[in-house]
Amino acid sequence: MARIRNMAREVAKLFVNERKKLGYPLLDRTQAEKLLKEEG
């Protein structure tokens, strides 16, 4: 069970990193800009 949970966690991290690279295209512009500023 732990192995599956760890794999799911890694997939989620990769997904978030890809969205960040793309500028969070699924969020509205103001939310995306706010997140990008906070994350540097």
N, C-alpha and C positions, 0 to 999 in steps of 0.2 A: 504494500500500500504506500509506503514512504517513497518508493522509487517512482511511482506514478505521480505522486504529489510533487516531487522534485522536478520531474520532467515537465509537468504542467506549469510550474513556477518559471522554469527557464523559457518555455514558449511564450508565456505572458511578458516576460522581460524583453524578449526579442521583438514582440509585437509593439510594445510601447516604444522601444528604441527606433523601430522603423517609422512609426507615426511621428515621432519627434523629428526625424530626418526630413520628413515630408512637410513639416510645419503644422502638424495636427489637422489634416484636411477634413476630418469629420466634425470638428468643433466650429462654432461660429467664430468669425475673425477676432472679436474682442477677447474671447476666452483663450484662443490660441496664442494671441500676442501676449496676454498676461502670463500664461504658462511658460512661454519661451523666455520672457524677461526674468521670471523667477528662477529658471534653471540655468540662466547665463548662456 
